[in-house]
Amino acid sequence: MQCSKSVIDKIQSSVRRDEEELTECSSSLESRKRSLLSSEAVAAKINNLLLMCNFHSFKIKVSETDSGGYFIIRNNGDKADIETLSEGERNFITFLYFLQSLDDEGTKDTKSFVVIDDPISSLDSDVMFTVSMLIRDLIEKVYKGTHENVAQILIMTHNTRFHNEVCYRYNGRYPQEYHFYRIIKKSPEPNSVEFYGQVNSIRTSYQELWDQVAIASREEFANHPWLANTMRRIIESFFSTLGGERNLYEIDSNMSYEEKIVHNSLIAWSHSGSHTIMDNDSINLQSHNNEKWLRAFRIIFEKTGNISHYEVMMRNANQFIANII
């Protein structure tokens, strides 16, 4: 049987249309598969983090009807009303979803400027460490340029503990890409923003005490009347609060006779210089330089086997002071 040219053309045209439709359907199917796989991967990551942080009463599940959608379920499989979650639970799961959304393939062609404002509100201390670790990981990826979707990140917080956890680096030094700012409230005047460059100006109270000792060490023959209170707080924090020593006069067992005399004098001087307001000796007390007290302060750590702690704290304090001068 011989077909006419018009019939052949019609068949070929029909085949081409079918092939085009098949290509479109295959493309749509692959896109839906990627969306489903991506949603499941995000749900798995969030649920693993919830379990790691002891959130066992709920988890998220990928919606079977809404492409790319999620809903919260209880352990028995029932859907959870968002209003039944605590503020901390809502904040944490929202933060986790936001963090995972930054890796969404749909935003791969654009670079985002990410702002994170106090994500630890209403969270307990254990979760705070997890949130801090996740943000530190994000910062490191952005700094190294390995994050496909984020070009820059700004973190704002009122919580100094969270700030120090997020900004923790082993060597305490920050590259040029890191900038620190502090908002200074001057009510009723307008607030001001101070720029600190690569210097993290937020310190713990214990670090700030060592900063004062480092400052006095640089000017050991100058008069620093506040040094007595500073030394007392360091000694009591390290040896009494952490070390369990009830009597600071009794931690001199490895000292020589001369060192014990100076040690006992230091303990007495530090208490006298911090527990009294005014007395007849205040003028004489401040008229002496602090060189011998600084030397006795170091000997305490040396003779008790804690010289490494002294050296680390003094080194970090001197580095900080050098950066802000």
Steps between C-alpha positions, in 0.01 A plus 500: 500500500640835399430812712477844358747770598231693688419201719869449582541866589197484728637191680846658542343819635301297751815314609685830556214634714498182705878521547479863614219416741701205634803727553288752690344230717843348576637843595200569723534157662870550575429844646233358730732216604777750588252708697381196692851376570607848610200530734566160652868583550414827675243324722755231592764758595259702712363190676854377578586836657174498699586158641858605576366795703248281690189625318319164501137610514469605136664486159432620147365296210495570127152574368372246247255745342688832507823476299792613715272553801537375858290457809576421866395168650506357851659167590167323447481630142228760562542846353610753764340839544776762481341678796572200723876545454692717745660823382843339522389199294348722232810719486734202473312318226460829310874562525580148379266537202648840416852359517412208274321730255831676436616181331189476281594426139238747385717792616820361353536773237481787751720605789318616811581744779387315814398675824461299822363692799517334845400144398535366856201685648307268738748216444679315780878493529543157335319613184698824501822305447344311207375822339842659553674205336267510199555873452877463537492233230299735275744787564797280415341391170419860405854612592660225291261566212372142501136589565320509167219734604631740768746782429495680836354450846410747777434376853342718769455406867463638852635178654875521569530124565343422163721766338818343635390149402426608142824700473721233654823436311794295622762771455275795586600678181254594230568552129425823315163364389375501862370830641373574850262780596333607822182706527531754781175627649522867599143581598360758452767556232496286184675163523843468345680210332866445592725314258765266650643351183631148563502544881227322694433753775262269690686323779394283794530652848790266574685606184447866585660446841811358334497796260540727803793293631665522157455877497658525845788276387579742218524780757613302802661799668191717458223535753199272438278510810239273339750214459434358848135432427585359156753253638267390779219423256732297273654304787163425659339410167776259398612351831188523717202482263656260249773337708311461827770662714330635812801683642720690255775530762545120484586464130866588563631151584756497216629850564823595672488684832556834329237424236248404769551834674435690176209268415328560832564870461338492155188324630470746786567798271248388240229457762583825670504685171163365394290453813555834667366836394724748678751462778809670633726285280336584168754769412796279590346206316479689174841661531684173426551358153352163409810323372540265798128417505505409132802276562329333798183456294694305235675288764163378630423339164857378454529324837154343481565344159274743313760709321358394161169662589677819602702512179200433274284764667779759500589429137138537389457815708815658356389416145161659564652815652747532212212489250295773667778746579 
